[in-house]
Amino acid sequence: MYVVSVNDDVLPDKSAMEKAAEDDNTEDVLKQEANCLAVAITRAKKYVWISYFGSPSMSL
């Protein structure tokens, strides 16, 4: 399984975080994004390769 582009502004999504800040539910969005990453990782049968460029996501 390849999980690519796990960098800041991609995971969590920058536009989702901006909207969450307006709606005051940033914590919920962070949890949802972290859960998506966790599901991707746990679905791997044998290996997981995670890539990022620049700054890695805070979810790593």
DSSP file (Angstrom, degrees, kcal/mol; ACC not computed):
  #  RESIDUE AA STRUCTURE BP1 BP2  ACC     N-H-->O    O-->H-N    N-H-->O    O-->H-N    TCO  KAPPA ALPHA  PHI   PSI    X-CA   Y-CA   Z-CA
    1    1 A M              0   0    0      0, 0.0    48,-2.7     0, 0.0     2,-0.5   0.000 360.0 360.0 360.0 132.8    0.0    0.0    0.0
    2    2 A Y  E     -a   49   0A   0     46,-0.2     2,-0.6    48,-0.0    48,-0.2  -0.947 360.0-172.3-110.0 128.5    1.3    3.4   -0.9
    3    3 A V  E     -a   50   0A   0     46,-3.2    48,-2.4    -2,-0.5     3,-0.3  -0.961  21.8-170.3-117.7 109.3    0.1    6.5    1.0
    4    4 A V        +     0   0    0     -2,-0.6    48,-0.1    46,-0.2     3,-0.1  -0.664  51.5  20.7-108.5 156.7    1.5    9.5   -0.9
    5    5 A S        +     0   0    0     -2,-0.2     2,-1.6     1,-0.2    47,-0.2   0.897  61.1 164.7  59.1  47.8    1.6   13.2   -0.2
    6    6 A V        +     0   0    0     45,-2.9    51,-2.3    -3,-0.3     2,-0.3  -0.519  32.7 127.3 -90.6  67.7    1.2   13.0    3.6
    7    7 A N  B >>  -B   56   0B   0     -2,-1.6     4,-2.5    49,-0.3     3,-1.9  -0.756  69.0 -74.1-120.0 167.7    2.4   16.6    4.1
    8    8 A D  T 34 S+     0   0    0     47,-2.1    -1,-0.1    -2,-0.3    47,-0.1  -0.253 119.3  24.4 -54.6 148.0    1.1   19.6    5.9
    9    9 A D  T 34>S+     0   0    0      3,-0.4     5,-1.8     1,-0.1    -1,-0.3   0.271 121.4  60.5  73.1  -8.5   -1.7   21.3    4.0
   10   10 A V  T <45S+     0   0    0     -3,-1.9    -2,-0.2     1,-0.3     3,-0.2   0.733 102.4  49.0-106.6 -45.4   -2.6   18.0    2.3
   11   11 A L  T  <5S+     0   0    0     -4,-2.5    48,-0.5     1,-0.4    47,-0.3  -0.896 121.2  28.1-134.8 105.4   -3.4   16.0    5.4
   12   12 A P  T   5S-     0   0    0      0, 0.0    -1,-0.4     0, 0.0    -3,-0.4   0.505 115.4-116.2 -72.9 150.8   -5.3   17.6    7.1
   13   13 A D  T  >5 -     0   0    0     -3,-0.2     4,-2.3    -2,-0.1    -3,-0.2  -0.328  14.8-137.7 -60.7 130.6   -6.6   19.4    4.0
   14   14 A K  H  ><S+     0   0    0     -5,-1.8     4,-2.2     1,-0.2     5,-0.2   0.909 102.3  46.9 -59.3 -45.8   -5.9   23.1    4.2
   15   15 A S  H  > S+     0   0    0     -6,-0.2     4,-2.2     1,-0.2    -1,-0.2   0.873 111.6  51.6 -68.1 -35.1   -9.4   24.2    2.9
   16   16 A A  H  > S+     0   0    0      1,-0.2     4,-2.3     2,-0.2    -1,-0.2   0.892 110.5  49.1 -66.0 -38.1  -11.1   21.8    5.4
   17   17 A M  H  X S+     0   0    0     -4,-2.3     4,-2.2     2,-0.2    -2,-0.2   0.884 109.7  51.3 -68.7 -37.9   -9.0   23.2    8.2
   18   18 A E  H  X S+     0   0    0     -4,-2.2     4,-1.6     2,-0.2    -2,-0.2   0.920 112.9  45.3 -64.5 -42.5   -9.9   26.8    7.2
   19   19 A K  H  X S+     0   0    0     -4,-2.2     4,-2.0     1,-0.2    -2,-0.2   0.894 111.7  52.8 -66.8 -38.8  -13.6   26.0    7.1
   20   20 A A  H  X>S+     0   0    0     -4,-2.3     5,-2.3     1,-0.2     4,-0.8   0.877 105.8  54.1 -63.9 -37.5  -13.3   24.2   10.5
   21   21 A A  H  <5S+     0   0    0     -4,-2.2     3,-0.3     1,-0.2    -1,-0.2   0.888 108.8  48.8 -64.0 -38.3  -11.6   27.2   12.0
   22   22 A E  H  <5S+     0   0    0     -4,-1.6    -1,-0.2     1,-0.2    -2,-0.2   0.886 117.2  41.0 -66.3 -38.1  -14.6   29.3   10.9
   23   23 A D  H  <5S-     0   0    0     -4,-2.0    -1,-0.2    -5,-0.1    -2,-0.2   0.441 109.8-123.8 -90.5  -1.0  -17.1   26.8   12.3
   24   24 A D  T  <5S+     0   0    0     -4,-0.8    -3,-0.2    -3,-0.3    -4,-0.1   0.879  80.4 111.3  59.7  42.6  -14.9   26.2   15.5
   25   25 A N     >< +     0   0    0     -5,-2.3     4,-1.7    -8,-0.1     3,-0.3  -0.163  23.7 134.0-133.5  42.7  -14.7   22.5   15.0
   26   26 A T  H  > S+     0   0    0     -6,-0.4     4,-2.5     1,-0.2     5,-0.2   0.875  70.9  57.3 -58.7 -40.7  -11.0   22.1   14.2
   27   27 A E  H  > S+     0   0    0      1,-0.2     4,-2.2     2,-0.2    -1,-0.2   0.889 104.9  51.3 -61.7 -40.0  -10.5   19.2   16.6
   28   28 A D  H  > S+     0   0    0     -3,-0.3     4,-2.3     2,-0.2    -1,-0.2   0.911 110.4  48.4 -63.6 -42.7  -13.2   17.2   14.8
   29   29 A V  H  X S+     0   0    0     -4,-1.7     4,-2.5     2,-0.2     5,-0.2   0.910 110.0  51.9 -65.3 -42.0  -11.6   17.7   11.4
   30   30 A L  H  X S+     0   0    0     -4,-2.5     4,-2.4     1,-0.2    -1,-0.2   0.909 110.4  49.0 -60.7 -41.7   -8.2   16.7   12.8
   31   31 A K  H  X S+     0   0    0     -4,-2.2     4,-2.4     2,-0.2    -2,-0.2   0.916 111.2  49.5 -63.5 -43.4   -9.7   13.5   14.2
   32   32 A Q  H  X S+     0   0    0     -4,-2.3     4,-2.1     2,-0.2    -2,-0.2   0.911 112.4  47.3 -62.7 -42.9  -11.4   12.7   10.9
   33   33 A E  H  X S+     0   0    0     -4,-2.5     4,-1.9     2,-0.2    -1,-0.2   0.906 112.5  48.9 -66.7 -41.3   -8.3   13.2    8.9
   34   34 A A  H  X S+     0   0    0     -4,-2.4     4,-2.4    -5,-0.2    -2,-0.2   0.884 109.8  52.9 -64.9 -38.2   -6.2   11.1   11.4
   35   35 A N  H  X S+     0   0    0     -4,-2.4     4,-2.5     2,-0.2    -2,-0.2   0.896 106.2  53.1 -64.3 -40.2   -8.8    8.3   11.2
   36   36 A C  H  X S+     0   0    0     -4,-2.1     4,-2.1     2,-0.2    -1,-0.2   0.917 110.8  46.8 -60.6 -43.3   -8.6    8.3    7.4
   37   37 A L  H  X S+     0   0    0     -4,-1.9     4,-2.3     2,-0.2    -2,-0.2   0.912 111.4  51.6 -64.6 -42.4   -4.8    7.9    7.6
   38   38 A A  H  X S+     0   0    0     -4,-2.4     4,-2.7     1,-0.2    -2,-0.2   0.898 109.1  50.3 -62.5 -40.6   -5.2    5.1   10.2
   39   39 A V  H  X S+     0   0    0     -4,-2.5     4,-1.6     2,-0.2    -1,-0.2   0.926 109.8  50.8 -63.3 -44.4   -7.7    3.3    8.0
   40   40 A A  H  X S+     0   0    0     -4,-2.1     4,-0.5     1,-0.2    -2,-0.2   0.912 113.6  45.5 -59.5 -42.2   -5.3    3.5    5.0
   41   41 A I  H >< S+     0   0    0     -4,-2.3     3,-1.0     1,-0.2    -2,-0.2   0.913 112.9  48.5 -69.2 -43.1   -2.5    2.1    7.1
   42   42 A T  H 3< S+     0   0    0     -4,-2.7    -1,-0.2     1,-0.2    -2,-0.2   0.697 102.2  64.0 -74.9 -16.7   -4.4   -0.7    8.7
   43   43 A R  H 3< S+     0   0    0     -4,-1.6    -1,-0.2    -5,-0.2    -2,-0.2   0.680  77.6 108.2 -76.6 -17.1   -5.8   -1.8    5.3
   44   44 A A    <<  -     0   0    0     -3,-1.0     4,-0.1    -4,-0.5    -3,-0.0  -0.383  59.3-155.1 -64.0 134.8   -2.4   -2.7    4.1
   45   45 A K  S    S-     0   0    0      2,-0.2    -1,-0.1    -2,-0.1     3,-0.1   0.875  79.4 -15.0 -78.5 -39.0   -1.9   -6.5    3.9
   46   46 A K  S    S+     0   0    0      1,-0.4     2,-0.3     0, 0.0    -2,-0.1   0.661 123.3  21.2-133.2 -51.8    1.9   -6.5    4.3
   47   47 A Y        -     0   0    0      2,-0.0    -1,-0.4   -45,-0.0     2,-0.4  -0.910  49.7-158.5-130.0 153.5    3.7   -3.2    3.8
   48   48 A V        -     0   0    0     -2,-0.3     2,-0.5    -4,-0.1   -46,-0.2  -0.997   4.5-166.4-130.7 128.7    2.9    0.5    3.9
   49   49 A W  E     -a    2   0A   0    -48,-2.7   -46,-3.2    -2,-0.4     2,-0.5  -0.972   8.2-169.6-113.0 123.1    5.0    3.1    2.2
   50   50 A I  E     -a    3   0A   0     -2,-0.5     2,-0.3   -48,-0.2   -46,-0.2  -0.948   6.1-175.0-114.8 128.1    4.3    6.7    3.2
   51   51 A S        +     0   0    0    -48,-2.4   -45,-2.9    -2,-0.5     2,-0.3  -0.892   9.3 163.8-122.9 154.7    5.7    9.6    1.3
   52   52 A Y        -     0   0    0     -2,-0.3     2,-0.3   -47,-0.2   -45,-0.1  -0.966  20.8-146.3-154.5 162.9    5.7   13.3    1.8
   53   53 A F  S    S-     0   0    0     -2,-0.3     2,-0.4     2,-0.3    -2,-0.0  -0.971  70.6  -3.2-132.0 151.3    7.6   16.3    0.5
   54   54 A G  S    S+     0   0    0     -2,-0.3    -2,-0.1   -47,-0.1     0, 0.0  -0.564 128.0   7.1  69.9-128.0    8.5   19.5    2.5
   55   55 A S  S    S-     0   0    0     -2,-0.4   -47,-2.1   -47,-0.1    -2,-0.3  -0.743  81.6-125.7 -90.7 129.9    6.9   19.3    5.9
   56   56 A P  B     -B    7   0B   0      0, 0.0   -49,-0.3     0, 0.0   -48,-0.1  -0.312  37.2 -89.0 -69.3 158.7    5.3   16.0    6.9
   57   57 A S    >   -     0   0    0    -51,-2.3     3,-1.4     1,-0.1   -49,-0.1  -0.312  25.6-126.0 -64.1 148.5    1.7   16.0    8.2
   58   58 A M  T 3  S+     0   0    0    -47,-0.3    -1,-0.1     1,-0.2   -51,-0.0   0.647 107.4  71.9 -68.6 -12.9    1.2   16.5   11.9
   59   59 A S  T 3         0   0    0    -48,-0.5    -1,-0.2     1,-0.2   -52,-0.0   0.634 360.0 360.0 -77.7 -13.7   -0.9   13.3   11.7
   60   60 A L    <         0   0    0     -3,-1.4    -1,-0.2   -54,-0.1    -2,-0.1   0.495 360.0 360.0 -77.4 360.0    2.3   11.2   11.2
